[in-house]
Amino acid sequence: MGNRLKELRESQQMSARHVSFELGLSQNMYSSYERGEKEPTISTLKKIARLFNVSADYLLGLSDEKWTQKKR
């Protein structure tokens, strides 16, 4: 998950400080997610997915598709 978080953050030209502020986390906590030292709670995972506009499955490495397809 850490590599995907860093890739998403950098692709949107955001600093770790800005992302942590948007998520309501300390910068150290968010950075520990990027380094793979810790994993976010489900509620934080949802916030990250919304912030980067990607699916939770993508963040978790369960899918290579960034966005989910809506069922009709």
PDB file of N, H, CA, C and O in Angstrom:
ATOM      1  N   MET A   1       0.816  -1.189   0.000  1.00  0.00           N
ATOM      2  CA  MET A   1       0.000   0.000   0.000  1.00  0.00           C
ATOM      3  C   MET A   1       0.861   1.253   0.000  1.00  0.00           C
ATOM      4  O   MET A   1       0.504   2.253  -0.624  1.00  0.00           O
ATOM      5  N   GLY A   2       1.968   1.208   0.681  1.00  0.00           N
ATOM      6  H   GLY A   2       2.258   0.397   1.188  1.00  0.00           H
ATOM      7  CA  GLY A   2       2.822   2.386   0.797  1.00  0.00           C
ATOM      8  C   GLY A   2       3.257   2.957  -0.535  1.00  0.00           C
ATOM      9  O   GLY A   2       3.211   4.170  -0.741  1.00  0.00           O
ATOM     10  N   ASN A   3       3.684   2.080  -1.451  1.00  0.00           N
ATOM     11  H   ASN A   3       3.721   1.095  -1.284  1.00  0.00           H
ATOM     12  CA  ASN A   3       4.121   2.560  -2.759  1.00  0.00           C
ATOM     13  C   ASN A   3       2.988   3.235  -3.507  1.00  0.00           C
ATOM     14  O   ASN A   3       3.196   4.251  -4.170  1.00  0.00           O
ATOM     15  N   ARG A   4       1.791   2.678  -3.406  1.00  0.00           N
ATOM     16  H   ARG A   4       1.622   1.853  -2.867  1.00  0.00           H
ATOM     17  CA  ARG A   4       0.636   3.269  -4.089  1.00  0.00           C
ATOM     18  C   ARG A   4       0.282   4.625  -3.489  1.00  0.00           C
ATOM     19  O   ARG A   4      -0.054   5.560  -4.216  1.00  0.00           O
ATOM     20  N   LEU A   5       0.354   4.733  -2.178  1.00  0.00           N
ATOM     21  H   LEU A   5       0.626   3.973  -1.587  1.00  0.00           H
ATOM     22  CA  LEU A   5       0.070   6.014  -1.540  1.00  0.00           C
ATOM     23  C   LEU A   5       1.044   7.089  -2.010  1.00  0.00           C
ATOM     24  O   LEU A   5       0.645   8.201  -2.358  1.00  0.00           O
ATOM     25  N   LYS A   6       2.316   6.739  -2.011  1.00  0.00           N
ATOM     26  H   LYS A   6       2.640   5.836  -1.728  1.00  0.00           H
ATOM     27  CA  LYS A   6       3.325   7.705  -2.426  1.00  0.00           C
ATOM     28  C   LYS A   6       3.152   8.084  -3.894  1.00  0.00           C
ATOM     29  O   LYS A   6       3.264   9.255  -4.257  1.00  0.00           O
ATOM     30  N   GLU A   7       2.879   7.089  -4.733  1.00  0.00           N
ATOM     31  H   GLU A   7       2.787   6.138  -4.438  1.00  0.00           H
ATOM     32  CA  GLU A   7       2.673   7.346  -6.160  1.00  0.00           C
ATOM     33  C   GLU A   7       1.473   8.269  -6.385  1.00  0.00           C
ATOM     34  O   GLU A   7       1.554   9.201  -7.185  1.00  0.00           O
ATOM     35  N   LEU A   8       0.383   8.022  -5.698  1.00  0.00           N
ATOM     36  H   LEU A   8       0.318   7.265  -5.048  1.00  0.00           H
ATOM     37  CA  LEU A   8      -0.807   8.866  -5.837  1.00  0.00           C
ATOM     38  C   LEU A   8      -0.535  10.280  -5.351  1.00  0.00           C
ATOM     39  O   LEU A   8      -0.906  11.253  -6.007  1.00  0.00           O
ATOM     40  N   ARG A   9       0.109  10.386  -4.210  1.00  0.00           N
ATOM     41  H   ARG A   9       0.411   9.595  -3.677  1.00  0.00           H
ATOM     42  CA  ARG A   9       0.413  11.710  -3.646  1.00  0.00           C
ATOM     43  C   ARG A   9       1.293  12.513  -4.584  1.00  0.00           C
ATOM     44  O   ARG A   9       1.023  13.683  -4.853  1.00  0.00           O
ATOM     45  N   GLU A  10       2.349  11.882  -5.082  1.00  0.00           N
ATOM     46  H   GLU A  10       2.568  10.931  -4.863  1.00  0.00           H
ATOM     47  CA  GLU A  10       3.272  12.587  -5.974  1.00  0.00           C
ATOM     48  C   GLU A  10       2.627  12.923  -7.310  1.00  0.00           C
ATOM     49  O   GLU A  10       2.916  13.972  -7.887  1.00  0.00           O
ATOM     50  N   SER A  11       1.753  12.045  -7.817  1.00  0.00           N
ATOM     51  H   SER A  11       1.518  11.193  -7.349  1.00  0.00           H
ATOM     52  CA  SER A  11       1.101  12.313  -9.098  1.00  0.00           C
ATOM     53  C   SER A  11       0.166  13.518  -9.004  1.00  0.00           C
ATOM     54  O   SER A  11      -0.118  14.169 -10.009  1.00  0.00           O
ATOM     55  N   GLN A  12      -0.307  13.808  -7.804  1.00  0.00           N
ATOM     56  H   GLN A  12      -0.076  13.280  -6.987  1.00  0.00           H
ATOM     57  CA  GLN A  12      -1.168  14.972  -7.602  1.00  0.00           C
ATOM     58  C   GLN A  12      -0.386  16.152  -7.025  1.00  0.00           C
ATOM     59  O   GLN A  12      -0.968  17.153  -6.608  1.00  0.00           O
ATOM     60  N   GLN A  13       0.921  16.019  -7.009  1.00  0.00           N
ATOM     61  H   GLN A  13       1.393  15.206  -7.348  1.00  0.00           H
ATOM     62  CA  GLN A  13       1.835  17.061  -6.546  1.00  0.00           C
ATOM     63  C   GLN A  13       1.454  17.583  -5.149  1.00  0.00           C
ATOM     64  O   GLN A  13       1.388  18.787  -4.905  1.00  0.00           O
ATOM     65  N   MET A  14       1.212  16.639  -4.262  1.00  0.00           N
ATOM     66  H   MET A  14       1.266  15.661  -4.460  1.00  0.00           H
ATOM     67  CA  MET A  14       0.865  16.976  -2.887  1.00  0.00           C
ATOM     68  C   MET A  14       2.016  16.577  -1.966  1.00  0.00           C
ATOM     69  O   MET A  14       2.697  15.579  -2.202  1.00  0.00           O
ATOM     70  N   SER A  15       2.217  17.351  -0.939  1.00  0.00           N
ATOM     71  H   SER A  15       1.663  18.161  -0.747  1.00  0.00           H
ATOM     72  CA  SER A  15       3.225  16.989   0.062  1.00  0.00           C
ATOM     73  C   SER A  15       2.587  16.052   1.089  1.00  0.00           C
ATOM     74  O   SER A  15       1.368  16.029   1.256  1.00  0.00           O
ATOM     75  N   ALA A  16       3.423  15.292   1.762  1.00  0.00           N
ATOM     76  H   ALA A  16       4.413  15.310   1.626  1.00  0.00           H
ATOM     77  CA  ALA A  16       2.929  14.417   2.827  1.00  0.00           C
ATOM     78  C   ALA A  16       2.272  15.264   3.914  1.00  0.00           C
ATOM     79  O   ALA A  16       1.304  14.835   4.543  1.00  0.00           O
ATOM     80  N   ARG A  17       2.786  16.433   4.126  1.00  0.00           N
ATOM     81  H   ARG A  17       3.572  16.782   3.616  1.00  0.00           H
ATOM     82  CA  ARG A  17       2.217  17.344   5.128  1.00  0.00           C
ATOM     83  C   ARG A  17       0.794  17.733   4.746  1.00  0.00           C
ATOM     84  O   ARG A  17      -0.104  17.736   5.588  1.00  0.00           O
ATOM     85  N   HIS A  18       0.596  18.059   3.476  1.00  0.00           N
ATOM     86  H   HIS A  18       1.325  18.057   2.792  1.00  0.00           H
ATOM     87  CA  HIS A  18      -0.740  18.453   3.011  1.00  0.00           C
ATOM     88  C   HIS A  18      -1.719  17.284   3.121  1.00  0.00           C
ATOM     89  O   HIS A  18      -2.845  17.458   3.587  1.00  0.00           O
ATOM     90  N   VAL A  19      -1.298  16.109   2.697  1.00  0.00           N
ATOM     91  H   VAL A  19      -0.384  15.968   2.317  1.00  0.00           H
ATOM     92  CA  VAL A  19      -2.167  14.931   2.766  1.00  0.00           C
ATOM     93  C   VAL A  19      -2.538  14.631   4.213  1.00  0.00           C
ATOM     94  O   VAL A  19      -3.703  14.371   4.515  1.00  0.00           O
ATOM     95  N   SER A  20      -1.569  14.665   5.096  1.00  0.00           N
ATOM     96  H   SER A  20      -0.623  14.876   4.851  1.00  0.00           H
ATOM     97  CA  SER A  20      -1.853  14.369   6.506  1.00  0.00           C
ATOM     98  C   SER A  20      -2.834  15.391   7.080  1.00  0.00           C
ATOM     99  O   SER A  20      -3.703  15.029   7.874  1.00  0.00           O
ATOM    100  N   PHE A  21      -2.708  16.653   6.693  1.00  0.00           N
ATOM    101  H   PHE A  21      -2.002  16.947   6.049  1.00  0.00           H
ATOM    102  CA  PHE A  21      -3.647  17.690   7.138  1.00  0.00           C
ATOM    103  C   PHE A  21      -5.052  17.389   6.633  1.00  0.00           C
ATOM    104  O   PHE A  21      -6.017  17.462   7.393  1.00  0.00           O
ATOM    105  N   GLU A  22      -5.166  17.053   5.352  1.00  0.00           N
ATOM    106  H   GLU A  22      -4.381  16.994   4.735  1.00  0.00           H
ATOM    107  CA  GLU A  22      -6.470  16.747   4.750  1.00  0.00           C
ATOM    108  C   GLU A  22      -7.137  15.544   5.421  1.00  0.00           C
ATOM    109  O   GLU A  22      -8.362  15.487   5.529  1.00  0.00           O
ATOM    110  N   LEU A  23      -6.337  14.598   5.864  1.00  0.00           N
ATOM    111  H   LEU A  23      -5.342  14.645   5.776  1.00  0.00           H
ATOM    112  CA  LEU A  23      -6.858  13.389   6.494  1.00  0.00           C
ATOM    113  C   LEU A  23      -7.052  13.531   8.003  1.00  0.00           C
ATOM    114  O   LEU A  23      -7.647  12.662   8.640  1.00  0.00           O
ATOM    115  N   GLY A  24      -6.554  14.621   8.570  1.00  0.00           N
ATOM    116  H   GLY A  24      -6.071  15.328   8.053  1.00  0.00           H
ATOM    117  CA  GLY A  24      -6.659  14.824  10.014  1.00  0.00           C
ATOM    118  C   GLY A  24      -5.717  13.942  10.802  1.00  0.00           C
ATOM    119  O   GLY A  24      -6.031  13.513  11.913  1.00  0.00           O
ATOM    120  N   LEU A  25      -4.550  13.672  10.219  1.00  0.00           N
ATOM    121  H   LEU A  25      -4.294  14.020   9.317  1.00  0.00           H
ATOM    122  CA  LEU A  25      -3.543  12.816  10.844  1.00  0.00           C
ATOM    123  C   LEU A  25      -2.264  13.603  11.086  1.00  0.00           C
ATOM    124  O   LEU A  25      -2.058  14.670  10.506  1.00  0.00           O
ATOM    125  N   SER A  26      -1.413  13.069  11.944  1.00  0.00           N
ATOM    126  H   SER A  26      -1.580  12.203  12.415  1.00  0.00           H
ATOM    127  CA  SER A  26      -0.085  13.658  12.071  1.00  0.00           C
ATOM    128  C   SER A  26       0.715  13.284  10.825  1.00  0.00           C
ATOM    129  O   SER A  26       0.443  12.270  10.182  1.00  0.00           O
ATOM    130  N   GLN A  27       1.685  14.098  10.499  1.00  0.00           N
ATOM    131  H   GLN A  27       1.906  14.921  11.021  1.00  0.00           H
ATOM    132  CA  GLN A  27       2.525  13.799   9.343  1.00  0.00           C
ATOM    133  C   GLN A  27       3.293  12.500   9.571  1.00  0.00           C
ATOM    134  O   GLN A  27       3.501  11.729   8.635  1.00  0.00           O
ATOM    135  N   ASN A  28       3.711  12.257  10.806  1.00  0.00           N
ATOM    136  H   ASN A  28       3.542  12.883  11.567  1.00  0.00           H
ATOM    137  CA  ASN A  28       4.431  11.014  11.112  1.00  0.00           C
ATOM    138  C   ASN A  28       3.560   9.783  10.858  1.00  0.00           C
ATOM    139  O   ASN A  28       4.037   8.774  10.340  1.00  0.00           O
ATOM    140  N   MET A  29       2.278   9.875  11.226  1.00  0.00           N
ATOM    141  H   MET A  29       1.890  10.696  11.646  1.00  0.00           H
ATOM    142  CA  MET A  29       1.383   8.736  11.021  1.00  0.00           C
ATOM    143  C   MET A  29       1.208   8.471   9.532  1.00  0.00           C
ATOM    144  O   MET A  29       1.333   7.331   9.084  1.00  0.00           O
ATOM    145  N   TYR A  30       0.918   9.527   8.757  1.00  0.00           N
ATOM    146  H   TYR A  30       0.817  10.453   9.121  1.00  0.00           H
ATOM    147  CA  TYR A  30       0.732   9.323   7.321  1.00  0.00           C
ATOM    148  C   TYR A  30       2.021   8.777   6.690  1.00  0.00           C
ATOM    149  O   TYR A  30       1.966   7.864   5.865  1.00  0.00           O
ATOM    150  N   SER A  31       3.154   9.319   7.065  1.00  0.00           N
ATOM    151  H   SER A  31       3.199  10.060   7.735  1.00  0.00           H
ATOM    152  CA  SER A  31       4.425   8.851   6.505  1.00  0.00           C
ATOM    153  C   SER A  31       4.673   7.383   6.837  1.00  0.00           C
ATOM    154  O   SER A  31       5.273   6.659   6.042  1.00  0.00           O
ATOM    155  N   SER A  32       4.214   6.940   8.006  1.00  0.00           N
ATOM    156  H   SER A  32       3.726   7.528   8.651  1.00  0.00           H
ATOM    157  CA  SER A  32       4.382   5.525   8.362  1.00  0.00           C
ATOM    158  C   SER A  32       3.533   4.633   7.457  1.00  0.00           C
ATOM    159  O   SER A  32       3.888   3.477   7.226  1.00  0.00           O
ATOM    160  N   TYR A  33       2.418   5.154   6.941  1.00  0.00           N
ATOM    161  H   TYR A  33       2.129   6.093   7.128  1.00  0.00           H
ATOM    162  CA  TYR A  33       1.624   4.396   5.959  1.00  0.00           C
ATOM    163  C   TYR A  33       2.401   4.262   4.651  1.00  0.00           C
ATOM    164  O   TYR A  33       2.458   3.185   4.058  1.00  0.00           O
ATOM    165  N   GLU A  34       2.996   5.366   4.212  1.00  0.00           N
ATOM    166  H   GLU A  34       2.949   6.241   4.694  1.00  0.00           H
ATOM    167  CA  GLU A  34       3.767   5.328   2.955  1.00  0.00           C
ATOM    168  C   GLU A  34       4.976   4.408   3.061  1.00  0.00           C
ATOM    169  O   GLU A  34       5.343   3.751   2.087  1.00  0.00           O
ATOM    170  N   ARG A  35       5.587   4.358   4.222  1.00  0.00           N
ATOM    171  H   ARG A  35       5.288   4.891   5.013  1.00  0.00           H
ATOM    172  CA  ARG A  35       6.757   3.493   4.412  1.00  0.00           C
ATOM    173  C   ARG A  35       6.358   2.034   4.651  1.00  0.00           C
ATOM    174  O   ARG A  35       7.222   1.157   4.693  1.00  0.00           O
ATOM    175  N   GLY A  36       5.069   1.769   4.807  1.00  0.00           N
ATOM    176  H   GLY A  36       4.367   2.481   4.773  1.00  0.00           H
ATOM    177  CA  GLY A  36       4.597   0.412   5.046  1.00  0.00           C
ATOM    178  C   GLY A  36       4.805  -0.068   6.469  1.00  0.00           C
ATOM    179  O   GLY A  36       4.737  -1.268   6.735  1.00  0.00           O
ATOM    180  N   GLU A  37       5.056   0.843   7.377  1.00  0.00           N
ATOM    181  H   GLU A  37       5.111   1.818   7.161  1.00  0.00           H
ATOM    182  CA  GLU A  37       5.276   0.477   8.774  1.00  0.00           C
ATOM    183  C   GLU A  37       3.962   0.256   9.527  1.00  0.00           C
ATOM    184  O   GLU A  37       3.896  -0.534  10.468  1.00  0.00           O
ATOM    185  N   LYS A  38       2.922   0.969   9.096  1.00  0.00           N
ATOM    186  H   LYS A  38       2.975   1.611   8.332  1.00  0.00           H
ATOM    187  CA  LYS A  38       1.606   0.849   9.715  1.00  0.00           C
ATOM    188  C   LYS A  38       0.557   0.820   8.614  1.00  0.00           C
ATOM    189  O   LYS A  38       0.811   1.229   7.481  1.00  0.00           O
ATOM    190  N   GLU A  39      -0.632   0.328   8.969  1.00  0.00           N
ATOM    191  H   GLU A  39      -0.839  -0.004   9.889  1.00  0.00           H
ATOM    192  CA  GLU A  39      -1.742   0.328   8.035  1.00  0.00           C
ATOM    193  C   GLU A  39      -2.867   1.172   8.613  1.00  0.00           C
ATOM    194  O   GLU A  39      -3.103   1.154   9.821  1.00  0.00           O
ATOM    195  N   PRO A  40      -3.558   1.908   7.759  1.00  0.00           N
ATOM    196  CA  PRO A  40      -4.628   2.776   8.250  1.00  0.00           C
ATOM    197  C   PRO A  40      -5.848   1.981   8.712  1.00  0.00           C
ATOM    198  O   PRO A  40      -6.065   0.845   8.290  1.00  0.00           O
ATOM    199  N   THR A  41      -6.632   2.600   9.582  1.00  0.00           N
ATOM    200  H   THR A  41      -6.456   3.523   9.925  1.00  0.00           H
ATOM    201  CA  THR A  41      -7.909   2.021   9.982  1.00  0.00           C
ATOM    202  C   THR A  41      -8.844   2.059   8.776  1.00  0.00           C
ATOM    203  O   THR A  41      -8.548   2.708   7.773  1.00  0.00           O
ATOM    204  N   ILE A  42      -9.957   1.370   8.879  1.00  0.00           N
ATOM    205  H   ILE A  42     -10.198   0.843   9.694  1.00  0.00           H
ATOM    206  CA  ILE A  42     -10.928   1.360   7.781  1.00  0.00           C
ATOM    207  C   ILE A  42     -11.445   2.769   7.512  1.00  0.00           C
ATOM    208  O   ILE A  42     -11.583   3.160   6.353  1.00  0.00           O
ATOM    209  N   SER A  43     -11.728   3.527   8.549  1.00  0.00           N
ATOM    210  H   SER A  43     -11.615   3.209   9.490  1.00  0.00           H
ATOM    211  CA  SER A  43     -12.242   4.887   8.338  1.00  0.00           C
ATOM    212  C   SER A  43     -11.193   5.769   7.668  1.00  0.00           C
ATOM    213  O   SER A  43     -11.538   6.598   6.826  1.00  0.00           O
ATOM    214  N   THR A  44      -9.935   5.608   8.023  1.00  0.00           N
ATOM    215  H   THR A  44      -9.655   4.935   8.707  1.00  0.00           H
ATOM    216  CA  THR A  44      -8.872   6.377   7.380  1.00  0.00           C
ATOM    217  C   THR A  44      -8.670   5.912   5.947  1.00  0.00           C
ATOM    218  O   THR A  44      -8.416   6.727   5.060  1.00  0.00           O
ATOM    219  N   LEU A  45      -8.781   4.618   5.713  1.00  0.00           N
ATOM    220  H   LEU A  45      -8.988   3.955   6.433  1.00  0.00           H
ATOM    221  CA  LEU A  45      -8.672   4.086   4.355  1.00  0.00           C
ATOM    222  C   LEU A  45      -9.739   4.708   3.448  1.00  0.00           C
ATOM    223  O   LEU A  45      -9.461   5.061   2.302  1.00  0.00           O
ATOM    224  N   LYS A  46     -10.941   4.836   3.964  1.00  0.00           N
ATOM    225  H   LYS A  46     -11.167   4.550   4.895  1.00  0.00           H
ATOM    226  CA  LYS A  46     -12.018   5.474   3.199  1.00  0.00           C
ATOM    227  C   LYS A  46     -11.677   6.932   2.874  1.00  0.00           C
ATOM    228  O   LYS A  46     -11.898   7.394   1.755  1.00  0.00           O
ATOM    229  N   LYS A  47     -11.139   7.643   3.856  1.00  0.00           N
ATOM    230  H   LYS A  47     -10.959   7.267   4.765  1.00  0.00           H
ATOM    231  CA  LYS A  47     -10.759   9.044   3.637  1.00  0.00           C
ATOM    232  C   LYS A  47      -9.670   9.157   2.570  1.00  0.00           C
ATOM    233  O   LYS A  47      -9.715  10.045   1.718  1.00  0.00           O
ATOM    234  N   ILE A  48      -8.703   8.258   2.624  1.00  0.00           N
ATOM    235  H   ILE A  48      -8.667   7.537   3.316  1.00  0.00           H
ATOM    236  CA  ILE A  48      -7.612   8.268   1.636  1.00  0.00           C
ATOM    237  C   ILE A  48      -8.174   7.994   0.242  1.00  0.00           C
ATOM    238  O   ILE A  48      -7.804   8.668  -0.719  1.00  0.00           O
ATOM    239  N   ALA A  49      -9.061   7.014   0.131  1.00  0.00           N
ATOM    240  H   ALA A  49      -9.362   6.467   0.913  1.00  0.00           H
ATOM    241  CA  ALA A  49      -9.656   6.679  -1.163  1.00  0.00           C
ATOM    242  C   ALA A  49     -10.423   7.869  -1.722  1.00  0.00           C
ATOM    243  O   ALA A  49     -10.328   8.164  -2.913  1.00  0.00           O
ATOM    244  N   ARG A  50     -11.182   8.551  -0.872  1.00  0.00           N
ATOM    245  H   ARG A  50     -11.260   8.311   0.095  1.00  0.00           H
ATOM    246  CA  ARG A  50     -11.926   9.739  -1.335  1.00  0.00           C
ATOM    247  C   ARG A  50     -10.984  10.867  -1.735  1.00  0.00           C
ATOM    248  O   ARG A  50     -11.199  11.533  -2.748  1.00  0.00           O
ATOM    249  N   LEU A  51      -9.940  11.079  -0.936  1.00  0.00           N
ATOM    250  H   LEU A  51      -9.766  10.538  -0.113  1.00  0.00           H
ATOM    251  CA  LEU A  51      -9.000  12.161  -1.223  1.00  0.00           C
ATOM    252  C   LEU A  51      -8.337  11.972  -2.586  1.00  0.00           C
ATOM    253  O   LEU A  51      -8.218  12.923  -3.359  1.00  0.00           O
ATOM    254  N   PHE A  52      -7.907  10.753  -2.878  1.00  0.00           N
ATOM    255  H   PHE A  52      -8.003   9.981  -2.250  1.00  0.00           H
ATOM    256  CA  PHE A  52      -7.213  10.474  -4.133  1.00  0.00           C
ATOM    257  C   PHE A  52      -8.144   9.992  -5.247  1.00  0.00           C
ATOM    258  O   PHE A  52      -7.705   9.741  -6.370  1.00  0.00           O
ATOM    259  N   ASN A  53      -9.439   9.866  -4.922  1.00  0.00           N
ATOM    260  H   ASN A  53      -9.796  10.070  -4.011  1.00  0.00           H
ATOM    261  CA  ASN A  53     -10.443   9.439  -5.904  1.00  0.00           C
ATOM    262  C   ASN A  53     -10.099   8.084  -6.521  1.00  0.00           C
ATOM    263  O   ASN A  53     -10.120   7.913  -7.740  1.00  0.00           O
ATOM    264  N   VAL A  54      -9.782   7.133  -5.651  1.00  0.00           N
ATOM    265  H   VAL A  54      -9.765   7.272  -4.661  1.00  0.00           H
ATOM    266  CA  VAL A  54      -9.484   5.765  -6.078  1.00  0.00           C
ATOM    267  C   VAL A  54     -10.280   4.803  -5.204  1.00  0.00           C
ATOM    268  O   VAL A  54     -10.844   5.194  -4.181  1.00  0.00           O
ATOM    269  N   SER A  55     -10.316   3.546  -5.620  1.00  0.00           N
ATOM    270  H   SER A  55      -9.858   3.229  -6.451  1.00  0.00           H
ATOM    271  CA  SER A  55     -11.022   2.541  -4.825  1.00  0.00           C
ATOM    272  C   SER A  55     -10.141   2.060  -3.670  1.00  0.00           C
ATOM    273  O   SER A  55      -8.913   2.104  -3.736  1.00  0.00           O
ATOM    274  N   ALA A  56     -10.805   1.606  -2.622  1.00  0.00           N
ATOM    275  H   ALA A  56     -11.803   1.571  -2.569  1.00  0.00           H
ATOM    276  CA  ALA A  56     -10.075   1.008  -1.501  1.00  0.00           C
ATOM    277  C   ALA A  56      -9.361  -0.258  -1.959  1.00  0.00           C
ATOM    278  O   ALA A  56      -8.269  -0.566  -1.481  1.00  0.00           O
ATOM    279  N   ASP A  57      -9.978  -0.996  -2.889  1.00  0.00           N
ATOM    280  H   ASP A  57     -10.865  -0.747  -3.278  1.00  0.00           H
ATOM    281  CA  ASP A  57      -9.330  -2.201  -3.426  1.00  0.00           C
ATOM    282  C   ASP A  57      -8.002  -1.859  -4.077  1.00  0.00           C
ATOM    283  O   ASP A  57      -7.032  -2.605  -3.938  1.00  0.00           O
ATOM    284  N   TYR A  58      -7.948  -0.746  -4.781  1.00  0.00           N
ATOM    285  H   TYR A  58      -8.736  -0.140  -4.894  1.00  0.00           H
ATOM    286  CA  TYR A  58      -6.683  -0.332  -5.402  1.00  0.00           C
ATOM    287  C   TYR A  58      -5.641  -0.035  -4.323  1.00  0.00           C
ATOM    288  O   TYR A  58      -4.495  -0.473  -4.423  1.00  0.00           O
ATOM    289  N   LEU A  59      -6.041   0.704  -3.298  1.00  0.00           N
ATOM    290  H   LEU A  59      -6.972   1.060  -3.216  1.00  0.00           H
ATOM    291  CA  LEU A  59      -5.099   1.033  -2.221  1.00  0.00           C
ATOM    292  C   LEU A  59      -4.578  -0.212  -1.523  1.00  0.00           C
ATOM    293  O   LEU A  59      -3.411  -0.275  -1.135  1.00  0.00           O
ATOM    294  N   LEU A  60      -5.444  -1.196  -1.365  1.00  0.00           N
ATOM    295  H   LEU A  60      -6.392  -1.144  -1.680  1.00  0.00           H
ATOM    296  CA  LEU A  60      -5.069  -2.420  -0.668  1.00  0.00           C
ATOM    297  C   LEU A  60      -4.312  -3.412  -1.542  1.00  0.00           C
ATOM    298  O   LEU A  60      -3.850  -4.445  -1.059  1.00  0.00           O
ATOM    299  N   GLY A  61      -4.186  -3.096  -2.827  1.00  0.00           N
ATOM    300  H   GLY A  61      -4.562  -2.257  -3.219  1.00  0.00           H
ATOM    301  CA  GLY A  61      -3.480  -3.993  -3.728  1.00  0.00           C
ATOM    302  C   GLY A  61      -4.323  -5.154  -4.213  1.00  0.00           C
ATOM    303  O   GLY A  61      -3.788  -6.121  -4.755  1.00  0.00           O
ATOM    304  N   LEU A  62      -5.639  -5.077  -4.027  1.00  0.00           N
ATOM    305  H   LEU A  62      -6.073  -4.291  -3.587  1.00  0.00           H
ATOM    306  CA  LEU A  62      -6.538  -6.139  -4.463  1.00  0.00           C
ATOM    307  C   LEU A  62      -6.948  -5.978  -5.923  1.00  0.00           C
ATOM    308  O   LEU A  62      -7.487  -6.900  -6.535  1.00  0.00           O
ATOM    309  N   SER A  63      -6.685  -4.802  -6.467  1.00  0.00           N
ATOM    310  H   SER A  63      -6.247  -4.053  -5.970  1.00  0.00           H
ATOM    311  CA  SER A  63      -7.031  -4.512  -7.853  1.00  0.00           C
ATOM    312  C   SER A  63      -6.003  -3.544  -8.429  1.00  0.00           C
ATOM    313  O   SER A  63      -5.452  -2.703  -7.719  1.00  0.00           O
ATOM    314  N   ASP A  64      -5.760  -3.680  -9.720  1.00  0.00           N
ATOM    315  H   ASP A  64      -6.208  -4.363 -10.296  1.00  0.00           H
ATOM    316  CA  ASP A  64      -4.887  -2.718 -10.384  1.00  0.00           C
ATOM    317  C   ASP A  64      -5.687  -1.587 -11.016  1.00  0.00           C
ATOM    318  O   ASP A  64      -5.114  -0.637 -11.550  1.00  0.00           O
ATOM    319  N   GLU A  65      -7.006  -1.690 -10.953  1.00  0.00           N
ATOM    320  H   GLU A  65      -7.471  -2.461 -10.519  1.00  0.00           H
ATOM    321  CA  GLU A  65      -7.894  -0.628 -11.450  1.00  0.00           C
ATOM    322  C   GLU A  65      -8.029   0.425 -10.370  1.00  0.00           C
ATOM    323  O   GLU A  65      -8.457   0.125  -9.256  1.00  0.00           O
ATOM    324  N   LYS A  66      -7.663   1.670 -10.698  1.00  0.00           N
ATOM    325  H   LYS A  66      -7.316   1.914 -11.603  1.00  0.00           H
ATOM    326  CA  LYS A  66      -7.732   2.732  -9.709  1.00  0.00           C
ATOM    327  C   LYS A  66      -9.168   3.093  -9.334  1.00  0.00           C
ATOM    328  O   LYS A  66      -9.466   3.394  -8.178  1.00  0.00           O
ATOM    329  N   TRP A  67     -10.050   3.057 -10.334  1.00  0.00           N
ATOM    330  H   TRP A  67      -9.808   2.813 -11.273  1.00  0.00           H
ATOM    331  CA  TRP A  67     -11.417   3.489 -10.113  1.00  0.00           C
ATOM    332  C   TRP A  67     -12.352   2.308 -10.242  1.00  0.00           C
ATOM    333  O   TRP A  67     -12.130   1.407 -11.051  1.00  0.00           O
ATOM    334  N   THR A  68     -13.397   2.319  -9.440  1.00  0.00           N
ATOM    335  H   THR A  68     -13.577   3.051  -8.783  1.00  0.00           H
ATOM    336  CA  THR A  68     -14.374   1.248  -9.513  1.00  0.00           C
ATOM    337  C   THR A  68     -15.369   1.550 -10.621  1.00  0.00           C
ATOM    338  O   THR A  68     -15.657   2.709 -10.921  1.00  0.00           O
ATOM    339  N   GLN A  69     -15.879   0.509 -11.212  1.00  0.00           N
ATOM    340  H   GLN A  69     -15.646  -0.432 -10.969  1.00  0.00           H
ATOM    341  CA  GLN A  69     -16.916   0.648 -12.234  1.00  0.00           C
ATOM    342  C   GLN A  69     -18.259   0.606 -11.522  1.00  0.00           C
ATOM    343  O   GLN A  69     -18.533  -0.316 -10.753  1.00  0.00           O
ATOM    344  N   LYS A  70     -19.091   1.599 -11.778  1.00  0.00           N
ATOM    345  H   LYS A  70     -18.869   2.348 -12.403  1.00  0.00           H
ATOM    346  CA  LYS A  70     -20.429   1.631 -11.197  1.00  0.00           C
ATOM    347  C   LYS A  70     -21.320   0.643 -11.949  1.00  0.00           C
ATOM    348  O   LYS A  70     -21.309   0.590 -13.179  1.00  0.00           O
ATOM    349  N   LYS A  71     -22.077  -0.125 -11.203  1.00  0.00           N
ATOM    350  H   LYS A  71     -22.086  -0.082 -10.204  1.00  0.00           H
ATOM    351  CA  LYS A  71     -23.022  -1.063 -11.820  1.00  0.00           C
ATOM    352  C   LYS A  71     -24.286  -0.308 -12.197  1.00  0.00           C
ATOM    353  O   LYS A  71     -24.745   0.570 -11.467  1.00  0.00           O
ATOM    354  N   ARG A  72     -24.835  -0.665 -13.342  1.00  0.00           N
ATOM    355  H   ARG A  72     -24.461  -1.378 -13.935  1.00  0.00           H
ATOM    356  CA  ARG A  72     -26.056  -0.002 -13.793  1.00  0.00           C
ATOM    357  C   ARG A  72     -27.259  -0.814 -13.453  1.00  0.00           C
ATOM    358  O   ARG A  72     -28.382  -0.411 -13.757  1.00  0.00           O
TER     359      ARG A  72
END
